[in-house]
Amino acid sequence: MTKTNRTILVSASGSSIGLEVAKSLRLANRAEKIIGTEVSQWGEQLASQFCDETILVPRGDEAGYQDALRGILVERDVALAFINTEPELEKIGAISESVATIFSCPQGAALASCLDKSLLHQQLADQQLVAGTRTVTTTADIAEALTEFGKPIWLRCAVGPRGRGSIIVEQADEGAAWIEYWRRRGQSQEVWLAHEYLPGRNLNWTSIWRDGKLVVSSTGERLKYFLGEVAVSGITGNVSHCRLVNGQEANEVATRAIECLSVPAHGIFSVDLREDRNHVPRVTEINGRNAFRPLLYTQGGVNFPAILADVFLDDRAIDLPRYDAGKAGLEMFRGMDFEPLFQQTDLPA
């Protein structure tokens, strides 16, 4: 198959992340046909800006998703698939075994660690890479966490994106009431985690790995969230202002964390980190997909979707440094009613 008749699939192509992945591929002027999958006609319309075709499929957590995606991958002879939501990632294992498509995400045990924050923290706890963490269920559990980690603590769900269930807790009873509130909303099976509170910079370290070796990486900093002022935790998971930074400590911590996973890293890994009281970055989660703002990295010179296609489809060497490949100081401003804006600024000393 020649490069000009290959197909790349972008899942959730009308979503915030999916749109930026598809746009990044377009900006690279690659020759492949780009098809998207979406769950609604609205997402389909949005995706049409950057996809040659968009196909409606069930949600990743609905019956029929696996069969629908498998059928598309086979019928369209998809060479590479970018999977952009957690519910879809949870279903990819069974699909990947029956198709020839290359997936952007890690597979097997490495992907399981990305999907389950509790499991990830267990794996990294002995390496001093994460904040103090414990599973909590009762008021007594939360009280013990407050004693162990000091006040305040960070409480959140063990699974799910966008800071799901996150709240800063000062008292055990308020944390228990928060968990009970979520349980009454039908989340009774959720696992909850209490973390040592990390007050420093909120960072993302995105990277591409091939057969256990780091290909390229870059670091971004979250500065502001949409509607953060009305969120209980101040975090909504949808960044409105961010920038690229350089960070030797973030590089070291994130690399060590991925190397601690049970199998050699392969695919895209997006590591979220938060600095502790001593400005040491600690891993809060690892996503096996594009996260943060892919378009900021692309505008800063690190087009992760295109690089992954270069490496995994074309076996091409990448002429970028393994660390700090992005242009530090590039800022991105996002609004609900306008396209993202970019400006180059000097980083504070």
Buried (B, 14 or more C-beta within 10 A) or exposed (E): EEEEEBBBBBBBBBBBBBBBBBBBBBBBEBEBBBBBBBBEEEBBEBBBEBBEBBBEBBBBEEEEBBEBBBEBBEEBEBBBBBBBBBBBBBBBBEBBEEBEBBBBBBBEEBBBBBBBBBBBBBBBBEEEBBBBBBBBEEBEBBBBBBEEBEEBBBBBBBBBBEBBBBBBBEBBEBBBEBBEEBEEEEBEEBBBBBBBBBEBBBBBBBBBBBEEEBBBBBBBBBBEBBEBEEBEBBBBBBBBBBBBBBBEEBBEBBBBBBEBBEEBBBBBBBBBBBBBEEEBBBBBBBBBBBBBBBBBBBBBEBBBBBBBBBBBBEEEEBEBEBBBBBBBBBBBBBEEEEEBEBEEEEEEE
